[in-house]
Amino acid sequence: MFKDLADFAVKYALKKGADYSEARLEETSSNSFIMKNGIAEASGFGKINGLGMRIIKNKTLGFTSTNYLNKEKIKKLIQNTINTAEKASKLREEINLSEEISYKNKYEVKQKINLNDVSPEEKIKLLFDAEKELVNTKIKIPSRYISLSDSTTTEYLTNSEGTSITATVPRASFFYLLTVEHNNKTSQRIWQYGQTGGFEFVKKWDIPLIVVNEVKALQNNLKFGIKPPKQALDIVAAPQIVGIMVHESGGHPYEADRIIGREGAQAGESFITKEMLGTRIGNEAVNVVDDPLIENSYGFYKYDNEGIKARRKYLIKEGIINEFLHNRETAYCMGIKSNGSSRSVNYNRESIVRMSNTFMLPGKYSEEELIEDIKLGVYMKNFMEWNIDDKRINQKYVGAESYLIKNGEIKEPVIMPIIEITTPQLYSAVDAVANNTEYHAGNCGKGEPMQPIPVWFGGPSIRLRKIRLGN
Amino acid sequence: MNSEEISSHVLDKLLKAGADDVIISVSKQDSSLIKYSNNLVNTTKTWENIDLGIFMALNKKIVLTNLRDFSLRAADDVVDKLLKFVKSASPNKEYAGIAKGPFSYKEIEDGYDKKIALLGDNAIDYVEKAINKALAIGAKRTAGVFENSVADVSLLTSNDVKARDKGTHSYFSIRAFNSKEASGQKVGSSRMLNLLDIENLAEEAALISKQSLNPEHGKFGKFDVVFEPLPFANIIDNLGMAMSAFSVEAGLSCLKNMIGKQVANKKITIIDNGMLKNGFGSSKFDAEGVPTQKNIMVDKGILKTYLHNTSTAKRFNTKTTANAGLLSPEPTNLIVNKGNFSKQELFEQVKNGLYITNVWYTRFQNYNTGDFSTIPRDGIFVIKNGKIGQPIKGIRISENILTLLKNVTAVGKMPERVVGWEVEKPVVTPAVLVKDVNVTRPAD
């Protein structure tokens, strides 16, 4: 790794008049394998080497990046960035960073089985095994798309305040899109698994079992599914649904850069304002946290991309809006310290406020206890379609694997139950939280240019009272 | 070594090692972006990157990789790794090769503008003008980006293709706000700076924003909807993904088994044109080096073809449409042919309907059937007896993409060029009127 180059870049920017400079050097190697309808479509491996810099001059922020890793190129880019910052100063937002402790540290996510020690053959075999098991079900699955990817990233972050963090994070993910057909009707599911760590986690997922369970549930829903009841009823939302709910409406609106309007053009703003801190958004049973420190999580980090020590953030505490996600810029705006939520997906992206692993904390009930006193309800295990408006109020989740609950028991499958609800309605309807926490992986989209970043979202099953399902 | 020498070196070595097909692409891109919000520039960004991509097929085993270090040693290392990697890869029995050259290419008209290449810091002045224009119209806040890039792409293949294309791109977006709930957004894209009317975009965004003050909660039901080009482009972009032969095979398409069948109203004709003058997605050649062309995708509502590369075309017993994508064929510029109506004339055809100026977060319940929903944002207005009235909020379009396209009853005559956050592939479309659009909302 060209750490010297990053150190040089930071010093050179100061020499050229920068008030603050920061360099992030990235080295990533990756592998990916795609299988489509039982055929190994393609394999690939790749490398990323590059440097990204943030430079502040006269309270104007400039970002520059390159993968030409030589001093002359970097000197030119720094000079250009400073010139542009000077020109932009007539129209600039005044950038100030909160004062923070500068850390020097090095960390690595350990692997029991190194991702790079596993042959492509062995990785592809997992996909063939999944295909074989899918065929063995005898279920009609006209489209089967499965992919397996891994990457190992080492990044070195240094800044003009003395920060020096080196992190090595291996990451693996598995994605599928399955289409099941029955009586000329189809049903689909897309889902993803992802963790940081070694190949041991890929083995543990049991990919063949995951896809087989998925197609069995889809077929069962197609064969025996009934329309959901029209009257108001109770819903038990399982961890996958709770995960996406808290990510969309319990995580995104708490991003301080949205709150101050910085993402207004595309990713949107937030219905939450600074003044709403300490006010109620939901029932006391609701606790939502964002925590980058969960070992082997997809969104794991110990220091964020500004070198701030990561910690758990309580976004909603007992139903009260408690804390926002901050980087140093938004923290300064609100007169506080950063809580370590600044991330960028690659060297060529500016670090901005992001979630890491966002989930609802478990309650005291078992999932069975949530179900047992429901007279008429729906159990939604997972979903396919979902969306939310750009202020994070109006959201929709359409159940995939779902069942009717009658007199405390799970009954026949239900076809596409739709929860269409506002954020305050959602969190106020939660009356009980189970203790069966699960985490699920996704790539959260934000930023211009777009930077899809690995996150976990999750939680336990929850019970929502008196919900009218949509059409 | 320079990128040309490295490309030849890698190609030779791979062919000597037994590769059947090789494609080497070198992409050099210099770009800049100004991001602004609350009427101020948040950050200026610049990028200078180079990437060499390698595609190799050996005994139908397909492996892709890249190279960022242009030294001879790094090139030899990547070739060694590629040959080792391919040994344990599995064959793609359906793979049917790449295009055979040589080809001759035509220049893209209005594809390169020196003014964009030399714009530099002056981009800030454009942003300033746009913000000032929106504020002068009455907007309170603005947010957006102004992005400019110069790209130089070279292609070398084992099938006698040697090609190069240089292009510039300029993209501007502006979202004007009059309150937290009142906003308007416009985007513009061009290969030529003087064809991008930034101040006009700012004015239009500000006008929508001003009009959308004090929105009421919308109602659910079936409505006739006038879609601005921006939201209709979002729907067409999703249709474009469904047009790819790869999507058809992977289960990502509602157009499977639909060739020759009606997929849209007969008023709808959709062209994919990789040679479009000033087209944001125009390039001289596709990823295999085939000269791009004009393809009629939907002719008066009838689906004529999927988007193909050489390999998918052979599987579907047809010819490539010059839309490679090495794995997945993709649209270049999707053009919805214009109709006869002014926007005012579209409104006049609506007794009780909605005017939607933007949507976002389009997601599918089933790509195979085309069931989806999307969320209108920015100005949403009731249309009563042909006139735009009360702004509304809090609604969702929950529809089937084929039903929606079949229900287009009138097509506008003023096309706009749309690309952006959710419209990943460029779309050129006018406004349209669609009858009986299903609108849902959260229960009270």
Interface residues (C-beta under 8 A of the other chain):
Chain A: I34 K36 N37 I39 A40 E41 A42 S43 G44 F45 G46 K47 I48 N49 G50 T60 L61 G62 F63 T64 S65 T66 N67 Y68 K73 L77 N80 T81 N83 T84 A85 K87 A88 K90 L91 R92 E93 I95 S119 P120 E121 I124 F128 P142 S143 R144 Y145 L177 L178 T179 T186 S187 Q188 I260 G261 R262 E263 G264 A265 Q266 G268 E269 F271 N348 E350 M384 E385 W386 N387 I388 D389 D390 K391 I393 N394 K396 V398 M416 E420 I421 T422 Q425 E448 P449 M450 R468 G470 N471
Chain B: S32 L33 I34 K35 Y36 S37 N38 L40 V41 N42 T43 T44 K45 T46 W47 E48 N49 I50 D51 K61 I62 V63 L64 T65 N66 L67 R68 D69 K81 F85 S88 A89 S90 P91 N92 K93 E94 G120 D121 I124 V127 E128 I131 R141 A143 G144 V145 E147 S173 I174 R175 F177 K180 E181 Q185 F220 E249 A250 G251 L252 L327 W360 Y361 T362 R363 F364 Q365 N366 Y367 N368 T369 D371 F372 S373 T374 I375 R377 G394 I395 R396 S398 G420 W421 T440 R441 P442 A443
